[in-house]
Amino acid sequence: MKNRLNLVLGLVAGGAIGAAFGALFSPHKGTVLRRNLRRKGEAIASEVAENIEESVGHISDVVTEKVNEAKKELKSRLG
């Protein structure tokens, strides 16, 4: 889980650094550059949200499985 978080943070940081350098050395006008940056930012945000959603789903599945195992264990010890 920690590795995924580090990967996501690395991707976001890399995207931000790349965008900053792109802005500094871009031959485009400011309006075109801002539009491009907004689109790339939205794409990155979407990807991050998707990764977070996927991770939460995985964690939820694991927790549900562990709770069910604990219930079975408790039932077998009590009855």
C-alpha positions as CSV (number, residue, x, y, z in Angstrom):
1,M,0.0,0.0,0.0
2,K,2.8,2.3,0.9
3,N,4.5,1.6,-2.4
4,R,1.4,2.6,-4.3
5,L,1.1,5.8,-2.4
6,N,4.8,6.6,-3.2
7,L,4.2,5.8,-6.8
8,V,1.2,8.1,-7.0
9,L,3.1,10.9,-5.2
10,G,6.0,10.4,-7.6
11,L,3.8,10.6,-10.6
12,V,2.1,13.7,-9.4
13,A,5.4,15.3,-8.5
14,G,6.9,14.3,-11.8
15,G,3.9,15.7,-13.7
16,A,4.2,19.0,-11.8
17,I,7.9,19.3,-12.5
18,G,7.4,18.4,-16.2
19,A,4.6,21.0,-16.4
20,A,6.8,23.7,-14.8
21,F,9.7,23.0,-17.3
22,G,7.2,22.9,-20.1
23,A,5.9,26.3,-19.2
24,L,9.3,27.8,-19.0
25,F,10.4,26.5,-22.4
26,S,7.2,26.5,-24.3
27,P,6.9,28.2,-27.6
28,H,3.1,28.6,-27.2
29,K,1.2,31.6,-26.1
30,G,0.0,31.8,-22.5
31,T,-3.6,31.0,-23.3
32,V,-2.7,27.9,-25.2
33,L,-0.2,26.9,-22.5
34,R,-2.8,27.3,-19.7
35,R,-5.3,25.3,-21.7
36,N,-2.8,22.5,-22.2
37,L,-1.8,22.5,-18.6
38,R,-5.4,22.4,-17.4
39,R,-6.1,19.4,-19.6
40,K,-3.0,17.6,-18.4
41,G,-3.8,18.4,-14.8
42,E,-7.3,17.1,-15.2
43,A,-6.0,13.9,-16.7
44,I,-3.5,13.4,-13.8
45,A,-6.2,14.2,-11.2
46,S,-8.5,11.6,-12.9
47,E,-5.7,9.0,-12.8
48,V,-4.9,9.7,-9.2
49,A,-8.6,9.5,-8.2
50,E,-8.9,6.2,-10.1
51,N,-5.9,4.8,-8.3
52,I,-7.2,5.9,-5.0
53,E,-10.6,4.4,-5.7
54,E,-9.0,1.1,-6.7
55,S,-6.9,1.0,-3.6
56,V,-9.9,1.7,-1.3
57,G,-11.8,-1.1,-3.0
58,H,-8.9,-3.5,-2.5
59,I,-8.6,-2.5,1.2
60,S,-12.3,-2.8,1.6
61,D,-12.2,-6.4,0.2
62,V,-9.3,-7.4,2.4
63,V,-11.0,-6.0,5.6
64,T,-14.3,-7.7,4.7
65,E,-12.5,-11.0,4.2
66,K,-10.7,-10.6,7.5
67,V,-13.9,-9.8,9.4
68,N,-15.6,-12.8,7.9
69,E,-12.7,-15.0,8.9
70,A,-12.8,-13.6,12.4
71,K,-16.6,-14.3,12.6
72,K,-16.1,-17.9,11.5
73,E,-13.3,-18.4,14.1
74,L,-15.4,-16.8,16.8
75,K,-18.4,-19.0,15.9
76,S,-16.3,-22.2,15.9
77,R,-14.9,-21.3,19.4
78,L,-18.3,-20.5,20.9
79,G,-20.4,-23.1,19.4
